[in-house]
């Protein structure tokens, strides 16, 4: 009985070391998602001779969600595939100097799909820095005004992103992470309205912050019925 208790205690103490040491080992998987939210506003100042007028400028709100799954091809280096959905709203005043002015709202949504790569640099036993690079392609839906009338356009988008991140691992191989990433996107559309062809090109440069959760595992082999749930056999459920 004392031997079994001592063995269980040793496993309990070593479990964090085993899990954290092998989380980013070759052959493991990662699956999770990240969320991002940002908002911005501006003010406008107009100076005429000695008079100074101020008004409310453009307001913008953006929400994004990016699920992904990856595989560690080498220790600390993962390749994978991901989906990135972004919804943006822009609110602009019709007359920036009129406090009673009305506002126009436009929406932009992007749905991108593509590969990503990550390189981890462990910091201690339960933390790691990482560098992530992404490539995405997909569709974008934009609202634009032509001849004073709103129109919705759908066009193809090409996007690239790169940035550093930081993650903290739990005992259950769950990583809580934060990521700052520079994103570049290119899209082009063509509209034929009243025999007039309008071509629109959008190039976006953005610095985004997001937080996320990732689960790391190797394989899900069943626990041996001859071993207790907290025994040595349970260690192999998630790690080799």
C-alpha positions as CSV (number, residue, x, y, z in Angstrom):
1,X,0.0,0.0,0.0
2,X,2.8,2.4,0.9
3,X,4.6,1.5,-2.3
4,X,1.5,2.3,-4.4
5,X,0.9,5.6,-2.6
6,X,4.6,6.6,-3.2
7,X,4.3,5.7,-6.8
8,X,1.1,7.7,-7.3
9,X,2.7,10.7,-5.5
10,X,5.7,10.5,-7.8
11,X,3.5,10.3,-10.9
12,X,1.5,13.3,-9.7
13,X,4.7,15.4,-9.1
14,X,6.2,14.4,-12.5
15,X,3.1,14.8,-14.6
16,X,3.5,18.5,-15.2
17,X,7.1,17.9,-16.3
18,X,6.2,15.1,-18.7
19,X,3.3,17.0,-20.2
20,X,5.1,20.3,-20.6
21,X,8.3,18.7,-22.0
22,X,6.4,16.8,-24.7
23,X,3.7,19.3,-25.7
24,X,5.6,20.5,-28.7
25,X,7.4,17.2,-29.5
26,X,7.5,15.8,-33.1
27,X,4.4,13.8,-33.9
28,X,2.0,15.7,-31.6
29,X,-1.1,17.6,-32.7
30,X,-2.7,20.9,-31.7
31,X,-6.3,22.1,-32.2
32,X,-8.0,25.2,-31.0
33,X,-9.1,28.7,-31.9
34,X,-8.4,32.3,-31.2
35,X,-10.6,35.4,-30.9
36,X,-9.9,39.0,-31.7
37,X,-11.8,42.2,-31.1
38,X,-10.9,45.8,-31.7
39,X,-12.6,49.2,-31.8
40,X,-11.4,52.6,-32.9
41,X,-12.8,56.2,-33.1
42,X,-11.6,59.5,-34.4
43,X,-12.3,63.2,-34.1
44,X,-12.1,65.9,-36.7
45,X,-10.9,69.5,-36.2
46,X,-11.5,72.2,-38.8
47,X,-9.8,75.6,-38.4
48,X,-11.1,78.6,-40.3
49,X,-9.2,81.8,-39.6
50,X,-9.6,82.1,-35.8
51,X,-12.5,79.7,-35.4
52,X,-12.0,76.0,-34.5
53,X,-14.7,73.4,-34.9
54,X,-14.6,69.8,-33.7
55,X,-16.7,66.9,-34.7
56,X,-17.0,63.1,-34.4
57,X,-15.1,61.2,-37.1
58,X,-15.2,57.6,-38.3
59,X,-15.8,54.8,-35.8
60,X,-14.8,51.2,-36.6
61,X,-15.4,47.8,-34.9
62,X,-13.9,44.5,-35.8
63,X,-14.4,40.9,-34.6
64,X,-12.5,37.8,-35.7
65,X,-12.4,34.1,-35.0
66,X,-9.7,31.7,-36.3
67,X,-10.0,27.9,-35.6
68,X,-7.0,25.8,-36.6
69,X,-5.5,22.3,-36.4
70,X,-1.7,21.6,-36.7
71,X,0.8,18.8,-36.6
72,X,4.4,19.0,-35.2
73,X,6.6,17.9,-38.0
74,X,9.7,18.5,-35.8
75,X,10.2,19.4,-32.2
76,X,8.8,22.9,-31.6
77,X,7.8,23.3,-35.3
78,X,4.2,22.8,-36.3
79,X,2.4,23.0,-39.7
80,X,-1.3,23.1,-40.1
81,X,-4.5,24.5,-41.7
82,X,-6.8,27.1,-40.5
83,X,-10.0,29.1,-41.1
84,X,-10.2,32.9,-40.4
85,X,-13.5,34.8,-40.3
86,X,-13.5,38.6,-39.8
87,X,-16.4,41.0,-39.5
88,X,-15.9,44.7,-39.6
89,X,-18.3,47.7,-39.2
90,X,-17.5,51.3,-40.1
91,X,-19.7,54.1,-38.9
92,X,-19.1,57.5,-40.7
93,X,-20.9,60.8,-40.1
94,X,-22.5,62.6,-43.1
95,X,-21.5,66.0,-41.7
96,X,-18.6,65.8,-39.2
97,X,-19.3,69.4,-37.9
98,X,-23.0,68.9,-37.3
99,X,-23.7,67.5,-33.8
100,X,-27.1,66.3,-35.0
101,X,-25.7,64.6,-38.1
102,X,-26.8,61.2,-39.3
103,X,-24.4,58.3,-39.8
104,X,-23.8,55.8,-42.5
105,X,-22.8,52.2,-41.7
106,X,-20.9,49.8,-43.9
107,X,-20.0,46.2,-43.3
108,X,-17.1,44.1,-44.5
109,X,-16.7,40.4,-43.9
110,X,-13.8,38.1,-44.9
111,X,-13.7,34.3,-44.9
112,X,-10.2,32.9,-45.5
113,X,-8.8,29.4,-45.6
114,X,-5.1,28.4,-45.8
115,X,-2.0,27.0,-44.1
116,X,-0.1,28.3,-41.1
117,X,3.2,27.5,-39.4
118,X,4.4,28.0,-35.9
119,X,7.8,27.8,-34.2
120,X,7.9,27.5,-30.4
121,X,10.7,28.7,-28.1
122,X,10.1,27.1,-24.7
123,X,10.6,29.4,-21.7
124,X,10.7,27.4,-18.5
125,X,8.5,24.3,-18.0
126,X,5.1,25.7,-18.7
127,X,5.6,28.7,-21.0
128,X,6.7,29.3,-24.5
129,X,7.2,32.1,-27.0
130,X,6.2,31.4,-30.6
131,X,6.3,32.9,-34.0
132,X,3.3,32.3,-36.4
133,X,3.0,32.9,-40.1
134,X,-0.2,32.5,-42.1
135,X,-1.3,32.5,-45.7
136,X,-5.0,32.7,-46.6
137,X,-7.3,33.0,-49.6
138,X,-11.0,33.2,-49.8
139,X,-13.9,35.6,-50.3
140,X,-14.7,39.1,-49.1
141,X,-18.1,40.9,-49.0
142,X,-18.0,44.7,-49.0
143,X,-20.5,47.5,-49.0
144,X,-19.6,50.4,-51.3
145,X,-21.5,53.5,-52.6
146,X,-21.9,54.0,-56.3
147,X,-23.8,57.0,-57.5
148,X,-25.1,57.6,-54.0
149,X,-26.5,54.1,-53.8
150,X,-25.2,51.3,-51.6
151,X,-24.0,48.1,-53.4
152,X,-22.6,44.9,-52.0
153,X,-19.6,43.4,-53.8
154,X,-18.1,39.9,-53.5
155,X,-14.5,39.4,-54.5
156,X,-11.5,37.2,-53.9
157,X,-8.9,38.0,-51.2
158,X,-5.3,37.1,-50.7
159,X,-3.8,37.6,-47.2
160,X,-0.5,37.1,-45.4
161,X,0.2,37.4,-41.7
162,X,3.1,37.1,-39.3
163,X,3.6,37.9,-35.6
164,X,4.9,36.7,-32.2
165,X,2.9,35.1,-29.4
166,X,3.1,33.8,-25.9
167,X,1.4,30.8,-24.4
168,X,1.1,29.3,-20.9
169,X,0.4,25.5,-20.6
170,X,-1.8,23.9,-18.0
171,X,-1.3,20.4,-16.5
172,X,-4.0,19.1,-18.9
173,X,-2.0,20.2,-22.0
174,X,-4.2,23.2,-22.7
175,X,-2.4,26.3,-23.8
176,X,-3.8,29.9,-23.1
177,X,-2.1,32.2,-25.6
178,X,-1.9,35.8,-26.8
179,X,-0.8,36.8,-30.3
180,X,0.1,40.1,-32.0
181,X,0.1,39.8,-35.7
182,X,0.7,42.0,-38.7
183,X,-1.8,41.2,-41.5
184,X,-1.7,42.3,-45.2
185,X,-4.6,41.7,-47.5
186,X,-5.3,42.4,-51.2
187,X,-8.7,42.2,-53.0
188,X,-10.1,43.5,-56.2
189,X,-13.6,43.8,-57.6
190,X,-15.3,45.1,-60.8
191,X,-18.9,46.4,-60.9
192,X,-20.9,47.3,-64.1
193,X,-23.5,49.9,-63.0
194,X,-25.6,51.8,-65.6
195,X,-23.1,51.1,-68.3
196,X,-20.2,52.3,-66.1
197,X,-17.6,49.9,-65.0
198,X,-16.1,50.6,-61.6
199,X,-13.0,48.7,-60.5
200,X,-12.1,48.8,-56.8
201,X,-8.9,47.6,-55.3
202,X,-8.5,47.2,-51.5
203,X,-5.1,46.8,-49.8
204,X,-5.3,46.4,-46.1
205,X,-2.5,46.8,-43.5
206,X,-3.5,45.9,-40.0
207,X,-1.9,45.1,-36.6
208,X,-4.2,42.7,-34.7
209,X,-4.3,41.4,-31.2
210,X,-6.0,38.1,-30.3
211,X,-6.3,35.6,-27.5
212,X,-6.9,31.9,-27.9
213,X,-6.9,28.4,-26.5
214,X,-5.1,25.4,-28.0
215,X,-5.3,21.7,-26.9
216,X,-2.1,19.6,-27.5
217,X,-2.3,15.8,-27.9
218,X,-0.5,12.8,-29.5
219,X,-3.2,10.1,-29.6
220,X,-6.2,9.0,-27.7
221,X,-5.5,5.4,-26.8
222,X,-7.9,3.9,-24.2
223,X,-6.9,3.5,-20.6
224,X,-6.0,-0.1,-19.6
225,X,-8.8,-1.5,-17.4
226,X,-6.0,-3.1,-15.2
227,X,-4.6,0.3,-14.2
228,X,-6.2,3.0,-12.1
229,X,-7.3,6.2,-13.8
230,X,-4.5,8.1,-12.2
231,X,-1.9,5.4,-12.8
232,X,1.1,5.2,-15.2
233,X,-1.1,4.0,-18.1
234,X,-3.1,7.2,-18.1
235,X,0.0,9.2,-19.0
236,X,0.0,7.6,-22.5
237,X,-3.6,8.8,-23.3
238,X,-2.2,12.1,-24.6
239,X,1.6,11.8,-24.8
240,X,4.0,9.3,-26.2
